[in-house]
Amino acid sequence: MFLIMTSCNPQSPDETLIGNWKVTSIIHVDSQEGIINIPRRGNEGLIKTHFHETDVYQFQLKRELTISSEFRTWPQARFYNISKDKELQLFLRNPNSNQDMKPLVKFQIIEIDKDNMTLQSISDGKQENAQVTLIRLKNE
């Protein structure tokens, strides 16, 4: 007699992130009622510099990132990582090539599922307490 046990583990943020995501909204958290908010920390938010409405972020295997945007942000991130506490870290160069590589910018992943993702700035600056919402593009 064999016993087969399976579990339905939800995908990790790393696995869920792979694909194409389009920015749908950017809001100031301080001026919104009922918004999930995280404590501010660090000084590395900069959502409005790195995300614009209609931008498309393509998160690929090997932690590569391609950004399609009408606005050119320089420097533009080419790689990403997700830390154990669900910080999305964007890099100019592959962080695996240099262990001392610091992220260009970091955002907290507030929510992520197969269709939606919400990121929040983690800056102490009053002007930078913001969230960006992205939706997964289908069949791309």
C-alpha positions as CSV (number, residue, x, y, z in Angstrom):
1,M,0.0,0.0,0.0
2,F,1.3,3.4,-1.0
3,L,0.3,6.7,0.5
4,I,0.7,9.7,-1.8
5,M,0.6,13.1,-0.2
6,T,0.4,16.2,-2.2
7,S,0.1,19.7,-1.0
8,C,-1.0,22.8,-2.8
9,N,1.8,25.2,-2.0
10,P,1.3,28.7,-3.4
11,Q,4.0,29.9,-5.7
12,S,6.8,31.9,-4.2
13,P,7.0,35.6,-5.1
14,D,10.0,34.7,-7.3
15,E,7.9,32.3,-9.3
16,T,4.8,34.5,-9.4
17,L,6.8,37.5,-10.6
18,I,8.0,35.9,-13.9
19,G,6.1,37.4,-16.8
20,N,5.0,40.8,-18.2
21,W,3.4,43.3,-15.8
22,K,1.9,46.7,-16.8
23,V,1.7,49.6,-14.4
24,T,-1.9,50.6,-13.9
25,S,-1.8,53.2,-11.1
26,I,0.5,55.1,-8.8
27,I,-0.9,56.7,-5.7
28,H,0.3,58.6,-2.6
29,V,-0.4,56.4,0.3
30,D,-0.8,59.3,2.8
31,S,-3.8,60.8,0.9
32,Q,-5.7,57.5,0.5
33,E,-8.2,55.9,3.0
34,G,-8.1,52.2,3.5
35,I,-4.8,51.5,1.8
36,I,-2.6,48.8,3.1
37,N,0.5,50.6,4.3
38,I,3.9,49.4,5.5
39,P,6.1,51.3,7.9
40,R,8.6,53.7,6.2
41,R,12.2,52.7,6.4
42,G,15.4,53.4,4.6
43,N,15.7,56.0,1.8
44,E,15.3,54.0,-1.4
45,G,11.8,54.3,-2.6
46,L,11.6,56.5,-5.7
47,I,8.5,54.8,-7.2
48,K,7.7,57.8,-9.4
49,T,11.2,57.7,-10.9
50,H,11.1,54.0,-11.7
51,F,7.4,53.5,-12.5
52,H,5.1,55.4,-14.9
53,E,1.6,54.5,-16.0
54,T,1.6,52.2,-19.0
55,D,5.2,51.0,-18.3
56,V,5.6,47.2,-19.0
57,Y,8.0,45.3,-16.8
58,Q,9.2,41.9,-18.1
59,F,10.6,39.8,-15.3
60,Q,12.5,36.9,-16.8
61,L,14.3,33.8,-15.6
62,K,17.9,34.3,-14.4
63,R,16.6,37.5,-12.7
64,E,16.8,39.6,-15.8
65,L,14.5,42.6,-16.3
66,T,13.4,44.4,-19.4
67,I,11.4,47.7,-19.1
68,S,9.3,49.1,-21.9
69,S,8.5,52.7,-21.2
70,E,7.7,56.0,-22.9
71,F,9.9,57.7,-20.3
72,R,13.5,56.8,-20.1
73,T,14.7,56.6,-16.5
74,W,18.5,56.6,-16.2
75,P,20.0,54.6,-14.9
76,Q,17.6,51.8,-15.9
77,A,17.5,48.6,-13.9
78,R,18.4,45.4,-15.9
79,F,18.2,42.8,-13.1
80,Y,16.1,42.1,-10.0
81,N,16.1,40.1,-6.8
82,I,13.5,39.4,-4.2
83,S,14.8,39.3,-0.6
84,K,13.5,36.9,2.1
85,D,11.3,39.7,3.5
86,K,9.7,40.4,0.1
87,E,11.7,43.4,-1.0
88,L,11.9,43.8,-4.7
89,Q,15.4,45.0,-5.4
90,L,16.4,46.4,-8.8
91,F,20.0,46.3,-10.0
92,L,22.0,47.9,-12.9
93,R,24.2,44.8,-13.2
94,N,23.8,41.1,-12.3
95,P,24.1,40.9,-8.5
96,N,25.3,37.3,-8.9
97,S,28.5,38.5,-10.6
98,N,29.5,40.6,-7.6
99,Q,28.3,39.7,-4.1
100,D,28.9,43.3,-2.9
101,M,26.6,44.8,-5.5
102,K,24.1,47.1,-3.9
103,P,20.6,47.5,-5.3
104,L,19.8,50.6,-7.4
105,V,16.4,50.8,-5.6
106,K,14.2,48.7,-3.4
107,F,10.4,48.4,-3.0
108,Q,8.3,46.4,-0.6
109,I,6.0,43.8,-2.2
110,I,2.6,44.5,-0.5
111,E,0.6,42.0,-2.5
112,I,1.3,39.6,-5.3
113,D,-0.7,36.9,-7.0
114,K,-1.0,35.5,-10.5
115,D,-2.8,38.6,-11.8
116,N,-1.9,41.6,-9.6
117,M,1.0,43.1,-7.7
118,T,1.3,46.1,-5.4
119,L,4.6,47.6,-4.5
120,Q,5.3,50.4,-1.9
121,S,8.2,52.7,-1.5
122,I,10.3,52.2,1.5
123,S,11.6,55.7,1.7
124,D,11.5,58.0,4.7
125,G,10.9,61.0,2.5
126,K,7.4,62.5,3.0
127,Q,7.1,62.9,-0.8
128,E,7.8,59.3,-1.4
129,N,5.2,57.3,0.6
130,A,3.6,55.9,-2.6
131,Q,2.3,52.6,-4.1
132,V,2.3,51.3,-7.6
133,T,-0.1,48.7,-8.9
134,L,0.7,46.4,-11.8
135,I,-1.4,43.8,-13.6
136,R,-0.1,40.7,-15.4
137,L,-0.4,40.9,-19.2
138,K,-1.9,37.7,-20.6
139,N,-0.5,35.8,-23.6
140,E,2.7,37.7,-23.8
